């Protein structure tokens, strides 16, 4: 990105910081900001996965031109999720964005749940059926609504031996990460 764009963005950031960040920006001010940011353009390299002979694990690189305001809402999902979970700030989210993101927040990656006890939903292992050397204390799955991504959309599993659980010796528990 050109040096001039960096300094202009710094000036925009400074102006925005003078505004109450937990209140909506007036529509006309937002439109003017968007127009100014669209004027700054830069070139950058990106990658994408491509299919070759039925195999989708190939990467291609290409140089693209972007505007500073590319229309991509990078980082917005995380910020909006924080606002969504705060009753005082939820009203600041435009309804169109809520409608777009709410289904995403209300689903778990690969429908892998958070769980306490029972069998784990392994990515790289299978649950041991029947008497087991280790019991599942809990699993915490990747959860976009919580901004949690373990590895590349995996899950953490906490296991403990039955004798250690009976003694409440939780320091003996093992934490394992499995991801794709």
Beta strands, then each sheet from edge to edge (+ up, - down):
strand 1: 41-52
strand 2: 55-67
strand 3: 115-116
strand 4: 134-141
strand 5: 155-161
strand 6: 174-178
sheet 1: 1+ 2-
sheet 2: 3+ 4- 5+ 6-
end
